[in-house]
């Protein structure tokens, strides 16, 4: 707790800084923090392993993955979906069997009620010498008896609806949670859209110095360049991938050179707007990079 909360002698104003400090110390309320450059992955790193890609592939939404990591993710999701589907089918069979038992028990109860009604029917001879007054008295008694029985039934129903959990007959019972039918579609962990193995696009980066091996290349900060303009690639440079060849170029090169004739500069294939995929890159640590660098953590909130 801040000094203002310990001894309220400095002033009567509860400042914004004190409020934020008390909120962070209390453990309640949503926390928001701005991320720095060290907390953001590089543009050539996998979105799952956060390591530099050896065999990079890209989704149609522009997210880069290591081929082995994304294939393991897809296979894991499929096995989990198969397990959930088995549990759902088992629950479905159990519900069917329970509904059959309930229907059979209802039929038995109907038969038993019919038997009891048939056995309770007794033909009584009518006495023509009885007066109407006695019949009226009997009717009045019958009406009063039916009213008492209806009131007793209403009291019993109201007592059953009371939430008296300490009464054994009214103790709530915990029912198993019903499982929903799982979807067989595998979703991208970043975009949340459906992802398929045959839609992954192989990506080919152009190294800055082809003479360096992979270990020496990874130790450098500037590793790759544009395949056309030879500009150094990084988080501050918007990039795009050409679908036919998987070549990585800058968006500036796409706007100024490639879109004029819509030809792949490496393979010479014809391009369409769908074949030019902007790469989703990380931030640079600056607010003008166009990437949201704020992270939020939702925590419990006290409500009065």
C-alpha positions in Angstrom: 0.0 0.0 0.0 1.2 3.5 -0.8 2.0 6.2 1.8 -1.2 8.0 1.1 -3.1 4.9 2.4 -0.9 4.6 5.5 -1.1 8.2 6.7 -3.5 10.5 5.0 -1.8 13.7 6.0 -0.2 14.7 2.7 -3.4 15.6 0.9 -7.0 14.6 0.3 -6.4 13.7 -3.4 -6.0 10.0 -4.3 -3.6 10.3 -7.2 -3.6 8.1 -10.3 -0.1 6.9 -9.6 -1.2 5.7 -6.1 -4.3 4.1 -7.5 -2.2 2.1 -10.1 0.3 1.1 -7.4 -2.4 -0.1 -5.0 -4.2 -2.0 -7.9 -0.9 -3.8 -8.8 -0.3 -4.7 -5.2 -3.8 -5.9 -4.4 -4.0 -8.6 -7.1 -7.3 -7.3 -8.5 -8.1 -5.5 -11.8 -6.8 -5.7 -15.3 -3.1 -5.1 -15.6 -1.7 -3.4 -18.8 2.0 -3.1 -19.7 3.8 -1.9 -22.8 6.2 -4.5 -24.3 9.8 -3.6 -25.2 11.9 -4.9 -28.1 13.3 -7.8 -26.1 9.8 -9.2 -25.6 9.0 -9.4 -29.3 10.2 -12.1 -31.7 12.1 -11.4 -34.8 10.4 -11.6 -38.2 12.2 -14.8 -39.2 11.3 -16.7 -36.0 8.6 -19.4 -35.6 5.4 -18.3 -33.9 5.3 -21.6 -31.9 8.9 -22.3 -31.0 10.1 -18.6 -31.0 13.3 -19.8 -32.5 14.9 -19.0 -35.9 13.3 -21.2 -38.6 15.5 -23.8 -40.3 12.7 -25.0 -42.7 10.2 -22.1 -42.6 6.6 -22.3 -43.9 3.9 -19.7 -44.0 0.1 -19.8 -43.7 -2.1 -17.9 -46.1 -2.6 -15.3 -43.3 1.1 -14.5 -43.2 2.3 -16.2 -40.0 5.7 -17.9 -40.1 6.2 -21.4 -38.6 8.9 -24.0 -38.5 7.7 -26.9 -40.6 8.3 -29.5 -38.0 6.6 -27.5 -35.2 3.5 -26.7 -37.2 3.1 -30.3 -38.4 3.4 -31.6 -34.9 0.9 -29.1 -33.8 -1.6 -30.2 -36.5 -1.1 -33.9 -35.6 -1.5 -33.2 -31.9 -4.8 -31.3 -32.5 -6.1 -34.1 -34.6 -5.3 -36.7 -32.0 -6.9 -34.5 -29.3 -10.0 -34.1 -31.5 -10.2 -37.9 -32.0 -10.1 -38.4 -28.2 -12.8 -35.8 -27.6 -15.0 -37.3 -30.4 -14.7 -40.8 -28.7 -15.7 -39.3 -25.3 -18.6 -37.5 -27.0 -19.8 -40.7 -28.8 -19.6 -42.5 -25.4 -21.7 -39.9 -23.8 -24.2 -40.0 -26.6 -24.6 -43.8 -26.2 -25.0 -43.4 -22.5 -27.8 -40.8 -23.0 -29.5 -43.1 -25.5 -29.4 -46.0 -23.1 -30.7 -43.8 -20.2 -33.5 -42.5 -22.3 -34.5 -46.0 -23.2 -34.6 -47.0 -19.6 -36.6 -44.0 -18.7 -39.1 -44.7 -21.4 -39.5 -48.3 -20.2 -40.0 -47.2 -16.6 -42.6 -44.7 -17.7 -44.5 -47.4 -19.6 -44.4 -49.6 -16.5 -45.7 -46.8 -14.3 -48.5 -46.2 -16.8 -49.5 -49.9 -16.7 -49.3 -49.9 -12.9 -51.5 -46.8 -12.6 -54.0 -48.3 -15.0 -54.1 -51.5 -12.9 -54.7 -49.7 -9.7 -57.5 -47.6 -11.2 -59.2 -50.7 -12.6 -58.9 -52.5 -9.3 -60.3 -49.5 -7.4 -63.5 -49.4 -9.4 -66.4 -50.7 -7.2 -70.0 -50.6 -8.3 -72.2 -49.3 -5.4 -76.0 -49.6 -5.5 -77.9 -46.3 -5.4 -80.4 -46.0 -2.5 -83.5 -44.2 -3.8 -84.8 -43.5 -0.3 -81.9 -41.3 0.7 -82.7 -37.6 0.9 -81.0 -34.8 -1.1 -79.7 -33.2 2.1 -77.5 -36.2 2.9 -76.3 -36.1 -0.7 -75.5 -32.4 -0.3 -73.7 -33.0 2.9 -71.7 -35.7 1.3 -70.9 -33.4 -1.6 -69.8 -30.6 0.9 -67.6 -33.1 2.7 -66.1 -34.2 -0.6 -65.4 -30.6 -1.7 -63.8 -29.8 1.6 -61.7 -32.9 1.5 -60.6 -32.1 -2.1 -59.7 -28.5 -1.0 -57.6 -29.8 1.9 -55.8 -32.3 -0.4 -55.1 -29.6 -3.0 -53.8 -27.2 -0.3 -51.6 -30.0 1.1 -50.3 -30.8 -2.4 -49.5 -27.1 -3.0 -47.6 -26.9 0.4 -45.7 -30.1 -0.5 -44.7 -28.7 -3.9 -43.6 -25.4 -2.4 -41.5 -27.2 0.2 -39.9 -29.3 -2.5 -39.0 -26.2 -4.5 -37.3 -24.5 -1.4 -33.5 -24.5 -1.6 -33.1 -26.3 1.7 -29.8 -28.1 1.0 -29.6 -29.5 4.5 -32.7 -31.6 4.0 -31.7 -35.0 2.6 -34.6 -35.2 0.2 -33.8 -31.7 -1.2 -30.1 -32.0 -1.4 -28.9 -31.0 -4.9 -27.2 -33.7 -7.0 -24.1 -33.0 -9.1 -24.6 -34.1 -12.7 -21.8 -34.8 -15.1 -20.9 -32.0 -17.4 -22.3 -32.5 -20.9 -19.6 -32.6 -23.6 -20.2 -30.6 -26.8 -19.5 -32.2 -30.2 -15.9 -31.2 -31.0 -15.0 -29.6 -34.3 -12.7 -31.5 -36.6 -11.2 -28.3 -38.0 -7.7 -27.5 -37.0 -7.3 -23.8 -36.3 -4.1 -21.7 -36.6 -2.7 -20.9 -33.2 -2.1 -17.3 -34.1 -5.0 -16.2 -36.4 -7.7 -18.7 -35.2 -8.6 -19.6 -38.8 -8.7 -23.1 -40.3 -5.3 -24.4 -41.3 -4.4 -27.3 -43.6 -1.1 -29.0 -44.4 -1.4 -28.5 -48.2 -2.0 -24.8 -47.7 1.4 -24.2 -46.1 3.8 -22.2 -48.3 7.5 -22.9 -48.2 9.5 -19.7 -47.6 13.0 -19.1 -49.0 15.0 -16.3 -47.4 18.0 -14.7 -49.3 21.0 -14.7 -46.9 23.1 -11.5 -46.6 26.3 -13.4 -47.1 25.9 -16.8 -48.9 29.4 -17.8 -47.8 28.5 -18.0 -44.1 27.1 -21.2 -42.7 23.9 -21.4 -40.7 25.4 -21.0 -37.2 27.5 -18.0 -38.3 24.4 -16.5 -40.0 22.2 -16.8 -36.9 24.8 -15.0 -34.7 24.4 -11.9 -36.9 21.7 -9.3 -36.4 21.2 -8.6 -40.1 20.8 -12.1 -41.6 18.6 -11.8 -44.7 18.0 -9.4 -47.6 15.4 -8.7 -50.2 15.8 -11.1 -53.2 15.3 -8.2 -55.7 16.5 -4.9 -54.1 19.1 -6.5 -51.7 17.7 -4.3 -48.8 18.3 -5.7 -45.3 15.2 -7.3 -43.8 14.1 -6.8 -40.2 11.1 -6.1 -38.0 11.1 -2.4 -39.1 10.8 -3.4 -42.9 7.4 -4.6 -44.1 7.9 -7.8 -46.1 5.9 -10.1 -48.4 6.2 -13.6 -49.7 5.5 -14.6 -53.3 3.5 -17.8 -53.3 4.9 -19.5 -56.5 8.5 -19.3 -55.4 8.3 -18.5 -51.7 10.7 -15.6 -52.2 10.8 -12.9 -49.5 10.8 -9.3 -50.8 10.0 -6.0 -49.3 6.6 -4.4 -49.7 8.3 -1.4 -51.3 9.7 -3.6 -54.0 6.2 -5.1 -54.5 4.6 -1.7 -54.9 7.3 -0.2 -57.1 8.5 -3.1 -59.2 6.5 -6.4 -59.0 3.0 -4.9 -59.3 3.9 -3.2 -62.6 4.0 -6.5 -64.6 2.8 -8.9 -61.9 5.6 -11.4 -62.6 7.6 -13.4 -60.1 11.2 -12.1 -60.5 12.7 -15.5 -59.6 10.6 -18.0 -61.6 8.9 -15.7 -64.1 5.4 -17.0 -63.2 2.4 -14.8 -63.5 1.2 -13.4 -60.1 -2.2 -12.3 -58.8 -3.1 -10.3 -55.7 -3.7 -13.6 -53.8 -0.1 -14.7 -54.5 1.4 -11.7 -52.7 1.1 -12.5 -48.9 2.2 -9.8 -46.4 4.4 -11.3 -43.7 3.2 -10.8 -40.1 6.2 -9.3 -38.3 6.9 -8.4 -34.7 7.2 -4.9 -33.4 10.3 -2.8 -33.1 9.9 -1.2 -29.7 8.7 2.1 -31.2 5.1 3.2 -31.0 5.1 4.2 -34.7 5.9 0.7 -36.0 2.1 0.0 -36.5 2.2 -3.1 -34.2 0.2 -3.2 -30.9 2.8 -3.5 -28.2 0.5 -3.5 -25.2 -0.2 -6.7 -23.2 -3.1 -7.1 -20.9 -3.8 -9.5 -18.1 -7.3 -10.0 -16.9 -7.5 -10.5 -13.2 -10.5 -10.8 -10.7 -12.4 -7.6 -10.1 -14.2 -6.8 -6.9 -17.8 -5.7 -7.5 -20.1 -4.1 -4.9 
